[in-house]
Amino acid sequence: MLAPLTGRNLQLFSSLNARGLICGLAKKLGFRLAHPPWALFAEISLQDSDDRPARAGKRLLILGSYAPSLVNFRGPLIAAAVARGHRVFAAAPAIDAGTAEALRALGAEPLSINLARTSLNPFLAARTVSELKALVRKLEPDVIFAYTIKPIVLGARAAGGVPRFVALVTGLGYAFTGGRHPRRLLSRLIAKALYRRAFARASVAIFQNPDDREEFRRLGLLPAGLPTYLVAGSGVDLDLFRPAPLPDQPSFLMIARLLGDKGVREYADAAARLKRAHPGVRLMLAGWLDESPDSIAQSELDDAIACGVEYLGRLDDVRPAIATASVYVLPSYREGTPRSVLEAMAMGRAIITSDAPGCRQTVEKGVNGFLVPPRDADSLYRAMERLVLQPELIAPMGAQSQRMAVERFDARRVAEELLEHAQLS
């Protein structure tokens, strides 16, 4: 009779010799191991539940769709949970060595999962759900904390038996940002059905702005009685993003994935016009071409560069770029709460952003910047030119931005609220 795979035997099972024995036994019995059972847990060393020591803390599984976001956006949450004695598992697709090291430094245990961020393939989704169910059975988490659409809708399907499933809606994304393109309409139809099913299994839903919550209520996606809360985005690390001296001349910066919905085309249009009218003004763009169907084309980026936009590429550290700008611009059509705006605010920059969900929460009109209508390059141009013509407005607006970042958007305060809503405080 085979010994149960617990404790020391589980470690033996993970060894190369044990793998060979199991594969050989399966072959003799006529089985084909299409998905070796150790593959799912290659990133993490676990004990079976009967070998676990008694603990006061809980087990928290965080599910994301983009590995670096586990550190950049959920880092304060992980640190706060670990500080309270909870054991944290951080899961996302394709966790590289650097991200894994950063997660371990925060106290989390990294785990790569198979999850296609933009695919609508139902077979890939079914495989992800199957693997997540196996992971949940192994980890036995007390709480699953999922953010962005794929982890929410697939994680909810895998969360049977988990005491608490927390869904954090960080923005409505491609499917809900308007437009009549058939792919977007199909995405919206699918997203509504999946969200409705996921929230039926959720313990709590957390939103980053009131417009998104109201939209989900209007669409009937939130079941009656489901507790919902608002948080100030993901917050900003005030220790990392500190006020920096302003450059001598007005200069503008946008940082974003190069998507149409981020307002990249409007920024490029306004920047080209501003460069013609005021050749000495510096206009910068940082980001990358994305796999999303809403991504701009390489030719559009090349045209913006030809018109005078300085393309900085994809930045691992955005602070030097923000320090070279006096005004931060994000003409996005819709956000949860834009993290890049919060980072620029913390560094004392005036803000120009859209009067759109998520964005409008970051600006007091005329106090720390300006709001412009979304999809309106003319209004964006006029707001940018005003700060070129009246540069004396920039410093006091930047000071107000920094004040607002401290008072409203401290990442540590946001992490505390998330733990409270997840019943982990």
C-alpha positions in Angstrom: 0.0 0.0 0.0 1.4 3.4 -1.0 2.1 5.9 1.8 0.1 9.1 1.8 1.8 12.1 0.2 2.3 14.2 3.3 5.3 16.0 4.9 8.5 14.1 4.1 6.8 11.9 1.5 5.6 15.0 -0.4 9.2 16.2 -0.6 10.2 12.8 -1.9 7.4 12.9 -4.4 8.9 16.1 -5.8 12.4 14.6 -6.3 13.5 13.5 -9.7 13.7 9.9 -8.7 10.2 9.8 -7.4 9.0 11.6 -10.6 10.6 8.9 -12.7 9.1 6.1 -10.7 5.6 7.6 -10.9 5.9 8.2 -14.7 7.2 4.6 -15.2 4.4 3.2 -13.1 1.8 5.2 -15.1 3.3 4.0 -18.4 3.0 0.3 -17.3 -0.6 0.8 -16.3 -1.4 2.5 -19.6 -1.9 6.0 -18.2 -0.6 9.1 -19.9 0.3 12.0 -17.6 -0.7 15.0 -19.8 -0.3 17.4 -16.9 2.2 16.0 -14.3 0.8 16.5 -10.8 3.9 18.2 -9.6 3.9 20.9 -12.4 1.3 23.1 -10.8 3.3 23.4 -7.5 6.7 23.8 -9.0 7.0 27.3 -7.7 6.1 26.6 -4.1 6.9 24.1 -1.3 3.9 23.1 0.7 2.9 20.8 3.5 -0.3 18.8 3.6 -2.9 20.0 6.0 -2.3 17.2 8.5 1.4 18.3 8.8 0.6 22.0 9.3 1.6 23.6 12.6 -1.1 25.3 14.6 -1.4 29.0 13.5 -3.1 32.1 14.7 -3.0 33.8 11.2 -5.0 32.9 8.2 -4.0 31.7 4.7 -4.5 34.4 2.0 -4.4 33.6 -1.7 -4.0 36.6 -4.0 -4.9 36.1 -7.6 -3.7 38.6 -10.3 -3.4 38.5 -14.1 -0.1 40.3 -14.4 2.8 39.2 -12.3 4.6 42.6 -11.7 1.3 44.0 -10.4 1.5 41.7 -7.4 4.5 43.8 -6.2 3.7 47.2 -7.7 0.0 47.3 -6.8 -0.6 44.6 -4.1 2.8 45.0 -2.3 1.5 47.1 0.6 -1.4 44.6 1.1 0.9 41.7 1.2 3.3 43.4 3.6 0.4 44.4 5.9 -1.1 40.9 5.8 2.3 39.2 6.6 2.8 41.7 9.5 -0.4 40.4 11.0 0.8 36.8 10.9 -1.1 35.7 7.9 0.5 33.4 5.3 0.2 34.9 1.8 0.4 33.1 -1.5 0.7 35.4 -4.6 -0.4 33.8 -7.9 -0.2 35.2 -11.4 0.9 34.0 -14.9 4.6 33.8 -15.7 6.2 35.1 -12.5 9.8 35.8 -13.4 12.8 35.4 -11.1 12.9 39.1 -10.2 9.2 39.3 -9.3 9.4 36.1 -7.3 12.3 37.5 -5.4 10.5 40.7 -4.7 7.4 38.8 -3.5 9.5 36.6 -1.1 11.1 39.8 0.2 7.6 41.0 1.1 6.9 37.7 2.8 4.7 36.1 0.2 5.1 32.7 -1.5 5.0 33.2 -5.3 3.1 30.8 -7.6 2.9 30.9 -11.4 -0.5 29.9 -12.9 -1.8 29.4 -16.4 -4.0 32.3 -17.2 -4.3 34.1 -20.6 -5.0 37.8 -19.8 -6.8 38.8 -23.0 -8.0 35.5 -24.6 -11.7 34.6 -24.9 -10.9 30.9 -25.5 -13.2 28.9 -23.3 -11.0 25.9 -23.3 -8.1 27.9 -21.9 -10.4 29.3 -19.2 -11.6 25.8 -18.3 -8.0 24.6 -17.9 -7.3 27.6 -15.7 -10.3 26.8 -13.5 -9.2 23.2 -13.2 -5.7 24.2 -12.1 -7.0 26.8 -9.7 -9.4 24.2 -8.1 -6.4 21.9 -7.6 -4.4 24.8 -6.1 -7.3 25.8 -3.8 -7.6 22.2 -2.6 -3.9 22.1 -1.8 -3.5 25.5 -0.2 -6.8 25.5 1.7 -6.9 29.3 1.8 -9.2 31.1 4.3 -9.5 34.0 1.9 -9.1 34.4 -1.8 -8.4 38.0 -2.9 -8.8 38.4 -6.7 -8.4 41.5 -8.8 -9.0 42.3 -12.4 -11.6 40.5 -14.5 -10.0 37.1 -15.3 -8.8 36.3 -11.7 -12.3 37.4 -10.4 -14.4 35.4 -12.7 -12.2 32.3 -12.9 -11.2 32.5 -9.3 -14.8 32.6 -8.1 -15.5 29.4 -10.1 -12.6 27.7 -8.3 -13.4 29.0 -4.8 -15.9 26.4 -3.7 -15.5 25.7 0.0 -13.3 28.8 0.6 -14.8 30.8 3.5 -14.3 34.2 2.0 -13.9 35.4 -1.7 -13.0 39.0 -2.1 -13.4 40.7 -5.5 -11.5 43.9 -6.1 -12.7 45.7 -9.3 -9.7 47.9 -10.4 -11.5 49.3 -13.4 -14.0 48.2 -16.0 -11.5 47.9 -18.8 -11.8 47.2 -22.5 -15.3 45.6 -22.4 -17.0 48.5 -20.7 -15.3 51.6 -22.1 -17.7 52.3 -24.9 -17.4 51.7 -28.6 -19.4 49.5 -31.0 -16.7 47.3 -32.5 -18.0 43.7 -32.6 -15.2 42.4 -30.5 -15.8 44.9 -27.8 -19.5 44.2 -27.9 -18.9 40.5 -27.6 -16.4 41.1 -24.8 -19.0 43.2 -22.9 -21.7 40.5 -23.3 -19.4 37.8 -22.0 -18.0 40.0 -19.2 -21.4 40.8 -17.9 -22.4 37.2 -17.7 -19.2 36.1 -16.1 -19.2 39.0 -13.6 -22.8 38.3 -12.6 -21.9 34.6 -11.9 -18.7 35.6 -10.0 -20.4 38.1 -7.7 -23.1 35.5 -6.9 -20.3 33.6 -5.2 -18.4 36.5 -3.7 -18.4 37.5 -0.1 -17.6 41.2 -0.8 -17.0 43.4 -3.8 -14.6 46.4 -3.6 -14.5 49.2 -6.1 -12.0 52.0 -6.7 -14.5 54.7 -7.6 -18.2 55.2 -7.1 -19.0 55.3 -10.9 -17.9 51.7 -11.4 -20.0 50.5 -8.5 -23.0 52.4 -9.8 -22.5 51.0 -13.3 -22.4 47.4 -11.9 -25.6 48.0 -9.9 -27.3 49.5 -13.0 -26.4 46.4 -15.0 -27.7 44.1 -12.3 -24.3 42.4 -11.8 -24.3 42.8 -8.0 -26.7 40.5 -6.1 -28.9 42.0 -3.4 -27.3 41.9 -0.1 -23.7 41.7 -1.3 -21.6 44.1 0.7 -19.7 46.6 -1.4 -17.0 49.1 -0.4 -14.9 51.9 -2.0 -11.2 52.3 -1.6 -8.9 55.0 -2.9 -7.4 53.0 -5.7 -4.3 51.1 -4.9 -2.9 54.1 -3.1 0.7 55.3 -3.6 3.8 54.5 -1.6 4.7 57.9 -0.1 8.1 56.7 1.0 9.0 55.8 -2.6 7.3 58.7 -4.3 8.5 61.9 -2.7 8.3 65.5 -3.8 11.0 66.4 -6.3 12.1 69.9 -7.6 10.3 71.1 -10.6 12.2 71.7 -13.9 12.7 75.3 -15.0 10.5 75.1 -18.0 7.0 73.6 -18.4 7.2 70.0 -19.5 4.6 67.3 -19.9 4.6 63.5 -19.3 2.1 60.7 -19.9 2.8 57.1 -18.7 0.5 54.3 -19.8 0.0 51.2 -21.8 -0.3 52.5 -25.4 -4.0 51.9 -25.7 -6.6 53.9 -27.4 -8.7 53.9 -24.2 -5.9 55.5 -22.3 -6.1 58.6 -24.5 -2.8 58.1 -26.2 -4.1 59.4 -29.5 -5.5 62.5 -27.9 -2.2 63.1 -26.1 -0.2 62.7 -29.3 -2.5 65.1 -31.2 -2.4 67.8 -28.5 1.4 67.3 -28.1 2.0 67.8 -31.8 0.0 71.0 -31.8 1.7 72.3 -28.7 5.1 71.5 -30.1 4.4 73.5 -33.3 3.1 76.5 -31.2 5.8 76.3 -28.5 8.8 74.5 -29.9 10.8 74.7 -26.6 8.2 72.7 -24.6 9.2 69.2 -23.7 6.5 66.5 -24.3 7.2 62.9 -23.1 5.5 59.6 -23.4 6.4 56.4 -21.6 4.7 53.0 -22.0 4.6 50.0 -24.3 2.6 48.5 -27.1 0.1 46.1 -25.5 -1.3 42.8 -26.7 -4.8 44.2 -26.2 -7.0 44.7 -29.3 -7.2 48.3 -28.3 -3.5 48.9 -28.6 -2.3 51.7 -31.0 -0.2 50.7 -34.0 3.5 51.0 -34.2 3.0 53.5 -37.1 1.0 55.8 -34.8 3.8 55.8 -32.2 6.3 56.6 -35.0 4.1 59.5 -36.1 4.0 60.9 -32.6 7.7 60.7 -32.3 8.2 62.4 -35.6 5.9 65.3 -34.4 8.2 66.0 -31.4 7.0 63.6 -28.7 9.9 62.0 -26.7 9.3 58.3 -26.4 10.8 57.0 -23.2 9.8 53.3 -23.7 8.8 51.0 -20.9 10.2 52.1 -17.6 10.9 49.9 -14.6 11.2 53.0 -12.4 9.0 56.0 -13.4 10.3 58.4 -10.7 13.2 59.9 -12.8 10.7 60.5 -15.7 8.2 62.2 -13.4 11.0 64.3 -11.9 11.8 65.7 -15.3 8.2 66.8 -15.9 6.3 69.7 -14.3 2.8 68.5 -15.5 1.4 64.9 -15.6 -1.2 64.1 -18.3 -3.6 61.2 -18.5 -6.5 61.7 -20.9 -7.9 58.2 -20.2 -11.5 57.3 -21.1 -12.0 55.4 -17.8 -9.9 54.1 -14.9 -10.3 52.4 -11.5 -8.1 55.0 -9.9 -5.0 55.7 -12.1 -1.9 54.8 -10.2 0.4 56.8 -12.4 -1.6 60.0 -11.5 -1.2 59.2 -7.8 2.5 58.7 -8.2 2.8 62.1 -10.0 0.7 63.8 -7.3 2.9 62.4 -4.6 5.9 63.9 -6.3 4.2 67.3 -6.4 3.1 67.5 -10.1 0.2 69.4 -11.5 -2.4 67.1 -13.1 -4.4 67.2 -16.3 -6.7 64.2 -16.7 -10.2 63.3 -18.0 -13.5 64.1 -16.4 -14.2 60.4 -16.4 -14.7 57.6 -13.9 -11.7 57.1 -11.7 -9.8 60.0 -13.1 -12.0 62.8 -11.8 -11.4 61.6 -8.2 -7.8 62.7 -8.5 -8.3 66.4 -9.4 -9.9 69.3 -7.7 -10.6 71.6 -10.6 -8.3 74.6 -10.7 -6.7 73.5 -7.4 -4.2 70.8 -8.3 -4.9 70.7 -12.1 -7.5 70.6 -14.8 -10.2 68.1 -15.9 -10.9 67.8 -19.6 -13.6 65.9 -21.4 -12.5 62.4 -22.6 -11.9 61.9 -26.3 -11.4 65.6 -26.8 -7.9 66.5 -28.1 -8.9 70.2 -28.5 -9.8 70.6 -24.8 -6.6 68.8 -23.8 -4.5 71.1 -26.0 -6.0 74.2 -24.4 -5.4 72.9 -20.8 -1.8 72.1 -21.6 -1.2 75.4 -23.3 -2.7 77.3 -20.4 0.1 76.0 -18.2 2.7 76.9 -20.8 1.3 80.4 -20.9 0.8 80.6 -17.1 3.7 78.6 -15.7 3.2 80.3 -12.3 0.2 78.0 -11.8 2.3 74.8 -11.9 4.1 75.0 -8.5 1.0 75.7 -6.3 -1.0 73.1 -8.2 1.8 70.6 -7.6 1.9 71.4 -3.9 -1.9 70.7 -3.7 -1.4 67.4 -5.5 1.1 66.3 -2.9 -1.2 67.3 -0.1 -4.0 65.3 -1.6 -1.8 62.3 -2.1 -0.9 62.3 1.6 -4.4 63.0 2.9 -6.4 60.6 0.6 -4.2 58.1 -1.3 -1.6 56.7 1.2 -1.1 53.0 0.1 -0.7 51.9 3.8 -4.2 53.3 4.6 -5.7 51.6 1.5 -4.0 48.3 2.6 -5.5 48.5 6.0 -9.0 49.1 4.5 -8.6 46.1 2.2 -7.6 43.8 5.1 -10.6 45.0 7.1 -13.0 44.3 4.2 -11.3 40.8 3.8 -11.7 40.2 7.6 -8.0 39.9 8.0 -7.3 42.9 10.1 
